[in-house]
């Protein structure tokens, strides 16, 4: 069973599937961080953060900057980052998504439109500072302006929960601690010091970490999360394994079991594991008693052992 949605429903799906021993691949929530440290390219970090944040109007779970996800900026560059981020967000045009000059379209539904309103109002009541927007845009449709909040606390719902909309939470930090959330889907790190960025990426508890970029998905690289972000992976070899099962077929063509598991057979299997099948056929059998050769074939996760006289 492959499911994409919220964790509450996923728990029910998994529980029912367990009664039939049916495996599940669950792609759930995300509330992952973007981190900009003092060594980052500030212009690049601001530009790509905005681009990632407003993809599909902030309604994409897999983006580390989506839905009010946490944007951590080191204290020494915090004021400059906030000023640039606010300035660039202010001039973005909200309007018809088919218009060439529009940067952000509407929310996907009236429900989502009001959910975003709820979180914006709640944030104000809890004492967060509003630097931009959060207001309705126009008199028709579900258009809203991007919102930027600061002065939040770690326990605020806007910091911990998903909000599918153009809501930004910018948090000042001194050190790179960003794992205090139940979601661990994706993350992004901006820094000119690649070693530093990789160290931070390694420490972040997230299924995907982007360095100096966002939203880079490739068919050969697995994507998925930990904790409440789900189990299993999409894309890459790991995803293909979800659709397969391991099967072993042992064929005895008249020899005893002792012969099947002889040292000669073990040597042949090791040789096969380090060569292509063609190389195995021509090279791996050299030096092995031609009357007792064991051929190991590996095809689509099916392991076949055939003893050939």
C-alpha positions, 0 to 999 in steps of 0.5 A: 500500500502506498499512501500520501497524506497526514500521519493520523490517517496513515496510522489507521492505514498501517494498522489495517494493513498489518492485520493482513501483513501487507507492507506500507510505504507512507509519505507523510508530513514535513516541517524541515529546516532551511539553514543559512549560516554566516558563510553563505552566499546571502543573495543566493540563499534569499533567492532560492529560499523564496523560489522553494517556498512559493513553489505551488503557492507553498502547498508542496509537502516535499519542499523544505521551505514549504508551508511556513517551514522553519528558516534558520538564519545565523544571528550575524547575518539575520538582519540583512537576510530578513531585510532582503527576504522581505524586500524581494517577497514584497514585490512578487505579484500575486495573481492569475497563475496563467499570467506570465508576470504572476509569481504566485497563484491562489490557494487550492481550496477554500478550506486551505484558504481559511486554514492559512488565515487561522495560523496567521491570526494565531501567530499574531495572538501569540506575539509573533512579529509580522513583517509582511502580508498575510492579508487577502489579495483581491476580492475574488478567489483564494489569493493571499499575500506571502506572510513573514513572521519572526520572534516565534518560540519553538513551541508555537504551532506555526513552528511545529505544524504543517501550513500549506500556504505562503507563510514564512517563519524566520528564526535567529540562531547561534548554533545549528540545532534544528531537529526539534520537530516530529517531521524529518522529510527534507532540509536545506543548508546554505554555506560557502564552506562545503565541509561545514554544510556537509557536517550540518547536513549529516547532523540533520535528521531528514531523509533528504538534505540539499546544499546551496539548492532546493527541490532537486529531485532525481529519478535515481536518488531515493526520497522519503523521511523519518519519524512522522514524515513516513516510512519507505522511499520513492525514486531510485533502487530503494523505491523499486524494492517496494514493488518486489519480493526476494525469492530463492530457487534451489535446483538439485540436478542429482547431486547430494546437498553436501556437494551443493554447499561445497567450498567450490560452490562458495568460491563460484558464488563469490566470483559471480558477485564481483563480475558481470554474468558474461565475465562469470561465464568465461572467467569465474569457472576457471580453476574449478572442477568442470565436473562440479560447477555451481552457477549462481544467477541473479535477476530481478531479486530472484536468486537461483542456484543450479548445480551443473554436472 
